[in-house]
Amino acid sequence: MVGAEELLECHKTIAPHIHRTPVLTSRLLNQMVGASLYFKCENFQRMGAFKMRGAIQAIMQLPEEKRAKGVVTHSSGNFAQALSLAAQSLGVKAYIVMPRTATAVKKRAVIGYGGEVYDCDPNLQARESLSKEIEEKTGATFIHPSNDMNVILGNSTAATELLQDYPDLEVILCPVGGGGLVAGTALSAHFFGKNCRVIGAEPMKADDAYRSFHSGKIESNETADTVADGLRTMLGDINFPIIRKYVSAIERVEEDDIVPAMRLIWERLKITAEPSCAVPFAAALQLKEELRGKKVGIIISGGNVDLENLPF
């Protein structure tokens, strides 16, 4: 297990390579929830999402001989971009396995950040198989988008910064997809918060984390037909024990509540935020009675939106 020292050391290590993102507030959104809300805006992070933090930490922890052979991952979105940019920043080769159904704008972004894209069939088995093949052929080190301790430590730095700025937060709401962000957030809240609870938020249509949290074993989704495309992945064996130990609850929200919450963020905070970012805010609106009068942090996880396909 890690302690406060490891989290602080991680933040110090990656600080030169990331942005310290701003925290925004809105009186209207505060009134709607009946609480003081502090939005940690990772949409302003390099490459547009919190995943830059975990990607840069994971590569920096590799010994030089491994860095020289490159890194490989499979991702259809933000981690593909994050690992590509992190690798480029550190002079490392990045091999990125993406489903051929990934949007052209995402593939162009990965290539723009220096990543070498390999197309595969849109299923987990194909992703893993091709990633393994590239590993064996090139000697590159595989880095999982969320189920990797260094990635989790890197992700924790967003909440660490938020708690440095607002040390008396009582709750932090965080989206849950693969589990890497909520696990890191929960570690930071445990070590640096003052009785600060972490509540994960996920779509009802992709509620594997909620079911896993209550069953005590990792559950999967038969389908994940949610507008919050960044939250369609499942938990892993490294982040799940952290989630079980340090996360207080997981709240589910309906699709009909995600899009209006996303629109409110755009309209009131004047920022570009992904549908996944709207899920914790939608959960805050749902938890008004529980959050009334409290100081609440909300992680805005990213802003990489396909502007040709906005849900509103």
Protein Blocks (a to p, Z undefined) as FASTA:
>chain_A
ZZfklmmmmmmmmmmmpccddddddfklmmmnopacddddfklgghhiaklmmmmmmmmm
pcfklmmnopadddfblmmmmmmmmmmmnopacdddddfkbcfklmmmmmmnopacdddd
ddfklmmmmmmmmmmmnopacddfklcfklmmmmmmmmmmmmmmmmmbfbdcdddfeomm
mmmmmmmmmmmmghiacdddddfklmmlmmmmmnopacddfbdcdfblmlmpccdfklmm
mmmmmmmbdcdddfklmmmmmmmmmmmnopacdfklmmmmmmmmmmmmmmgoiacddddf
bjcdcfklccZZ
